[in-house]
C-alpha cells in the first residue's frame, strides 16, 4: 500500500502518476485498487505504459490537495521523462517567462535574490535558456527582459519563430538589482506552441548576467 499526494486539484479532473506505469513484460506495479482519500465512492482508474491514470469525481474533496490510496504488489518507481508544459498567457494575452519555468542548457542554475528567482551563473557564453510558450493568439508582441549585471553593454539574443531580437544589458552594480532590457517587437504569425530561447549574442564580448524574467506584451 502506498499514498500519492498531489498539491492541488487538477482542472481536467485527472491525475497521472507516471512513476507507477506498467512496463510491458515486467512483473512490477501490479495495482489492484485505487481510492480517493476523503471520498466514499468508487473512482475510475487505468494503468498504461505511460502511468497510472486516475479520473476524479466532479465535486472537489479539497481545494488544496488530492490524496490517493494505492494497493498492489511489487510497487516500484519507473523512470520517466517529465512532460514539458507550455507557458500559458494571462487573460490579456501577455506572457511571463520566469526563471523557474526555464529549461537550462549548460552550467546555468536558478538562484534566489530576496523573493525573486533568477537564472544565474551565466559566465559561459555557450550556455542558454529556453521555454515552451503557447501563443494562443497571433499578433505583434513587445518583448522585454529583467537582467542584472556588473558589466555594461553585453548583449543578449532572443530567438522565437525563426526571428532574432537583440537587447543590451546595462550595468546594475548588484547581482540582485534588475533593470529592464528592451528587445524590440516580434510578430507571431500563427497561434501555437513555440520555443523561445535566450543566449549571448556575441560569445567573444559576453559578460556574465542574471536574468529573472522575459515578458511578451501583446499589442492592442
URRA-V212004 format. One record per residue. N is the residue number from 0. RES is the residue in one small letter. NEAR is the number of other ideal C-beta (glycine too) atoms within 8 Angstrom. Layout:
# URRA-V212004
n=N res=RES near=NEAR
n=N res=RES near=NEAR
This chain:
# URRA-V212004
n=0 res=x near=5
n=1 res=x near=5
n=2 res=x near=9
n=3 res=x near=10
n=4 res=x near=8
n=5 res=x near=11
n=6 res=x near=5
n=7 res=x near=8
n=8 res=x near=12
n=9 res=x near=10
n=10 res=x near=4
n=11 res=x near=4
n=12 res=x near=7
n=13 res=x near=9
n=14 res=x near=11
n=15 res=x near=9
n=16 res=x near=11
n=17 res=x near=10
n=18 res=x near=9
n=19 res=x near=15
n=20 res=x near=14
n=21 res=x near=11
n=22 res=x near=9
n=23 res=x near=5
n=24 res=x near=3
n=25 res=x near=6
n=26 res=x near=4
n=27 res=x near=10
n=28 res=x near=14
n=29 res=x near=8
n=30 res=x near=14
n=31 res=x near=6
n=32 res=x near=7
n=33 res=x near=12
n=34 res=x near=9
n=35 res=x near=14
n=36 res=x near=9
n=37 res=x near=6
n=38 res=x near=9
n=39 res=x near=2
n=40 res=x near=5
n=41 res=x near=4
n=42 res=x near=12
n=43 res=x near=6
n=44 res=x near=10
n=45 res=x near=6
n=46 res=x near=11
n=47 res=x near=8
n=48 res=x near=6
n=49 res=x near=7
n=50 res=x near=12
n=51 res=x near=14
n=52 res=x near=12
n=53 res=x near=14
n=54 res=x near=8
n=55 res=x near=11
n=56 res=x near=8
n=57 res=x near=3
n=58 res=x near=4
n=59 res=x near=5
n=60 res=x near=10
n=61 res=x near=8
n=62 res=x near=5
n=63 res=x near=6
n=64 res=x near=9
n=65 res=x near=13
n=66 res=x near=11
n=67 res=x near=15
n=68 res=x near=10
n=69 res=x near=15
n=70 res=x near=8
n=71 res=x near=10
n=72 res=x near=5
n=73 res=x near=8
n=74 res=x near=10
n=75 res=x near=6
n=76 res=x near=5
n=77 res=x near=11
n=78 res=x near=4
n=79 res=x near=8
n=80 res=x near=3
n=81 res=x near=5
n=82 res=x near=4
n=83 res=x near=6
n=84 res=x near=5
n=85 res=x near=8
n=86 res=x near=12
n=87 res=x near=7
n=88 res=x near=13
n=89 res=x near=8
n=90 res=x near=4
n=91 res=x near=6
n=92 res=x near=10
n=93 res=x near=10
n=94 res=x near=13
n=95 res=x near=9
n=96 res=x near=13
n=97 res=x near=9
n=98 res=x near=11
n=99 res=x near=6
n=100 res=x near=7
n=101 res=x near=12
n=102 res=x near=8
n=103 res=x near=10
n=104 res=x near=8
n=105 res=x near=8
n=106 res=x near=7
n=107 res=x near=13
n=108 res=x near=8
n=109 res=x near=11
n=110 res=x near=9
n=111 res=x near=7
n=112 res=x near=9
n=113 res=x near=5
n=114 res=x near=3
n=115 res=x near=9
n=116 res=x near=9
n=117 res=x near=14
n=118 res=x near=13
n=119 res=x near=10
n=120 res=x near=8
n=121 res=x near=11
n=122 res=x near=5
n=123 res=x near=7
n=124 res=x near=7
n=125 res=x near=6
n=126 res=x near=12
n=127 res=x near=11
n=128 res=x near=14
n=129 res=x near=11
n=130 res=x near=12
n=131 res=x near=12
n=132 res=x near=14
n=133 res=x near=10
n=134 res=x near=13
n=135 res=x near=7
n=136 res=x near=8
n=137 res=x near=7
n=138 res=x near=9
n=139 res=x near=9
n=140 res=x near=13
n=141 res=x near=9
n=142 res=x near=14
n=143 res=x near=12
n=144 res=x near=15
n=145 res=x near=11
n=146 res=x near=14
n=147 res=x near=15
n=148 res=x near=14
n=149 res=x near=9
n=150 res=x near=8
n=151 res=x near=7
n=152 res=x near=9
n=153 res=x near=13
n=154 res=x near=12
n=155 res=x near=17
n=156 res=x near=11
n=157 res=x near=15
n=158 res=x near=10
n=159 res=x near=13
n=160 res=x near=8
n=161 res=x near=3
n=162 res=x near=8
n=163 res=x near=6
n=164 res=x near=12
n=165 res=x near=11
n=166 res=x near=13
n=167 res=x near=8
n=168 res=x near=13
n=169 res=x near=9
n=170 res=x near=9
n=171 res=x near=11
n=172 res=x near=5
n=173 res=x near=7
n=174 res=x near=8
n=175 res=x near=9
n=176 res=x near=8
n=177 res=x near=11
n=178 res=x near=9
n=179 res=x near=6
n=180 res=x near=13
n=181 res=x near=6
n=182 res=x near=12
n=183 res=x near=9
n=184 res=x near=8
n=185 res=x near=11
n=186 res=x near=9
n=187 res=x near=13
n=188 res=x near=5
n=189 res=x near=5
n=190 res=x near=7
n=191 res=x near=6
n=192 res=x near=8
n=193 res=x near=10
n=194 res=x near=9
n=195 res=x near=12
n=196 res=x near=10
n=197 res=x near=13
n=198 res=x near=10
n=199 res=x near=11
n=200 res=x near=8
n=201 res=x near=7
n=202 res=x near=7
n=203 res=x near=5
n=204 res=x near=8
n=205 res=x near=9
n=206 res=x near=9
n=207 res=x near=10
n=208 res=x near=11
n=209 res=x near=16
n=210 res=x near=15
n=211 res=x near=13
n=212 res=x near=10
n=213 res=x near=14
n=214 res=x near=11
n=215 res=x near=12
n=216 res=x near=9
n=217 res=x near=12
n=218 res=x near=8
n=219 res=x near=2
